[in-house]
Amino acid sequence: MLKLDHKQWRLKQNNFNYYKDYLYCLVLTGYLPVFLFKNFMKYIIGKKKPMTQVWLADNKVTLTPIAVDSNVISQVKTMAKDGYFALQIASGTKKEKNINKSQLGHFKKLNLKPSFVKEFRLKEESSAKPGQVIDISSFQEEETVDVTGVSKGKGFQGVVKRHKFAGGDKTHGNKDQLRMPGSIGSMGQSRVFKGVRMPGRMGHEKVTVKNLAIVKIDQENNIIYIAGAIPGAVNSWVTIKAKGEMKFTEEKNKEEETKEKKQEVKEKKEEEKENKEEVKEKKEEEKKTEDKKTEK
């Protein structure tokens, strides 16, 4: 292995900084595109659903579906106003009586009553605007993502379950010591050192699983199918993170959505009526033809 002295390492670092500044100058002059140096990240919030299985060719793959509700951008934080760049995303719905007054005032402009709000830090200022919705088409199939959730709480557990201790020998003379922790240190210091593995509360922690693959995306029902297991209980909130650029769409008002739904229901009813009338006409024609045959 190549070993470098302190001076040689400093020279190497200075050369790297020199080339980095040179590339930055090329970007400013227009010879290199800016997006080569931007680290785009995309995020989306969803709810974990019960796992399922799918056959892909000759392999059986276990999937975790994530139901994505409307991810509305409730606030865009900037360096000038807040001291850092971030996007605040709100998802889900909640009863007004269960929301704090400060939060109601914060979401009053957008007419939101979210059940889950998450803030994502950015390295640069985003072009997003409050009220826009993150589209599920930002993610694609066969794409690797990182999923973060809160693991299931398991309560107060012993060392065998919590830290995978082997336990004592189940032999003669070893009474009531099968799952005991054993010695916790010497008596010289007369104290317990920090970090000693002992019984305690287990689970209910923030856990991130990296490099999971997206197998399928159902855009009609807004469901993302991810291969593998994801931390958390069913219907728990989960955040998905990947490299790429987010796509935004304008949020529709609830009144417009209800009008569109009513129109769709009316159109379906009209189609059903027309189909029933056509069926009746066919039956009547068939009866007439049968009557004519019997008369002959």
N, C-alpha and C positions, 0 to 999 in steps of 0.2 A: 504493500500500500504506500502511495506517495505521501511523504510527510513534508510540510511546509513550515518554515520558520515564521516568527511573528512579522518580520519585515516583508517576506515573500507573500504572506497572506494579505497584508495591508496593500501591497502593490496590486495583487489580483483583485481585491475589492474596489480599489480606485479605478482600475481599468473597466470593471463592470459598470460602475457609476458613470464613467465617461461615455461608454456606449449607450447606456440608458438615456443620458441627456441628449446624445446625438439623435437617437430615434425619436425622442420627444420633439426636438427641433424639426425633424422631417414631418412630423404630424402637424405642427403649427404652420409650416410652409405649404402643406397640402400634398406632399409627395407620398404620404402613407395615410390610409383611412383611419379614422379614430376608433372604429368599432373593434380593431385588433387589440386594443389595450383596455377595452371595457369588460368588466366581469359581470355580465348580466345574470340575474337570478330571478326565478319565477316561483311564486307561492300560491297555494290554494288551501282552503279549509273545508273539511268534510266530516261526516260521521261514519264511524266504523259499523259495518253490518256483519251478520253471521257468515262464517267462511263457507266456501263451496268448492267443488271439484270440477275440472274440465279436462277432457281428453284432447291433447295436441299431438297429432300423428299417433304414435304408439306409446306416448308417455302421459301419465296422469299427473296433472298439476293442481296443487291446492291454491286457491285464490282467496283474497280478502277484498270484498267489494266496499268501496267508500262512496257514500251518497253525498254529492256536492250540492249544497243549497246555494242561494244567491250570495256571492262574495262581493259585498258593496264596499267601496273605498269610502270610509267615513271621515278620514282626515289625511292630509299630506303634510308632513313635517319637513321644514327646510332649515338650512344652516343659519340663515339670517334671523329667523323667528324663534326656533327651538334649539339651535345649537348642534343639530345633527339631521341627517336625512333618514326618513322612515315613511312607511305606509301603514296606516291603521285600517284593518279590514274587519268588517262586521258581518256576521252570518247568523242565520236562524231567526226565529221570532219568539217573543216572550210577552207575557201579560204585563200591562202597564203598572199594575199594583206591585209587581215583583221587581221593578227597576228603580234605582235610586233617582232622586230628583235632579241631582247633578248630571247623571247620565242622560236623563230625559231631555234636559236642556241642551246637552252636547249634541244629541241626535235629532233635535227638534227640526232643524233646517231640512234634513233629508227624510223626515217622517219615518224614522227607523225605530224599531223596538227589538234590538238583537239580543239573542241569548248567549252569544259568544263573541268576544272581541279580542283580536290579536294584533300586535304591532311587530313589523318586520323592519329591521335596520337595512339601509341602503348605503352604498359607497358614493353614489352620485345622485343628483336631483332627478326625480322621476317626472315624466310627462303626464302622469295620471292626474285626474281631477276628481274632487269629491262628488259622489253620486254615480260614478262609473262602476261597472261590474266586471270582475275578472272572468273571462270566458274559459270554459273547459277545453276549448280547442287550443289553448296555450300548451297543453300536454299532448304527446303523441304516443302511439303504441311502440313497444320495444325500446322504451326510454328508461334509463335508470334514474331513480329518485331516492330521496332520503325522507323517511316518515318519522314524525315525532308525536308521541302520545304519553299519557299518564298510565303507568302500569296498574294492575289490579292490587288493591290493598289486601294484605293477608293477616293483618293484626299483629299481636305480640307473639313471636315465634322463638323457638329454642335454637341452639347452635347447630344441631344436626340439619334442620331444614334451612336455617338462615345462612349458615356458612359452610354447609356440606361437611361437618365433622363426621368422622367414622363411628364415634361412639365407643363404649367399652366392650370388653369381652363378655359374652353371654355364657359364663361358666359358673361352676360352684364357688361360692365365696364372694361373688361380685353382686351383691344385693343392691337394687335400686340405684345402680350407677351406669346403666346402659347408655343413657342419653345425656349424661352430665358433661359440663364443659371441662372439668378437670382443673389443674393448677392454672392460676392467672398471673404467676410471676414470683419472684423471690421476696423474702421478708425483710431484706436489708434496707430497702428504700422506704418501706412502710407506706406504700401508696401503689395505685394502679396506673400504669403508663397509658397515655392517650393512644387510641387506635387498637386496643386489645379487642379481639373478636369475642363478643358476648351476646347473650339473648337481647332482643329488642324488637322494635316495630319493623315490619318487613313489607315492602311494596309501596304503592302509591308514590312513585317517583317518576320524574321526567326521563323518558327513555327514547333514544333515537336509533333506528335501524337503518343502515346505509346500504346503498347499491341494490335496491329492490327494483325489479323490472315490471313495467306496465304491460300487461298481456292484452287487455281489451279496454276500449272506451265506448260506453253507451251514451251518445250525445243526446238522444231523445229523453232518456230518463235521468241524465246527469249522474252517471255512475262510472267510477274508475275501478277496474279490476287489477289488483296488484298481486304478483306471485309471492307467496310466503306469508308468514305470520306478522302481525302488527301489534304492538303493545296497547293494552287498554281493554276495557270491557265493551260489550256491544252497546251501540248508541253513544259511545264516548267521542269527544271531539279529537280530531287528528289533523295535523298540518303536513302538507306535502311540499317538498322543496327540491328544485332541480336547476340545472344551468340552462339558461335561455332567456328569451324576452317574453314578457306578459302581454297578452292581448286583452283589450278592454272594449266593452260595449256599453251603450247608454242604457240606464235603468228605465224600465217602463213603469208608469204609474199604476197603482192598484186598480184605479177606475178603468183605465184602458184595458188592463188584463181581464177584468171582470166582463167588460163589454165584448172583448174578443171571445171569451169563453161562452157567453150567452149566444153570440152569433153562431159559434160552432155547434152548440146544442140545438139551436133552431134549424140549422142546415141539416143536421143528422135526422131530426124528427121529420122534416119535409121529405128527405130521401126515403125514410122508412114508410111514410104514407104513400109515396109514389110506388114503391115496390109492392106494398099491399094491394093497391089498386090494380096494378098490372097482374098480380096473381089472381085477383078476383075476376078480371076480364078473361084471363086464360081459362079459368074454371068454367065460366059461363059459356064460352065458345065450345069447350069440350062437351058440356051438357047438351048444347044445341045440336052438335054433330051426332051425338049418341041418340037423341030423340028422333032425328031425321032417319037414322039407320033403322030404328025400331019401327017407325011408321011404314017404311018400305017393306 
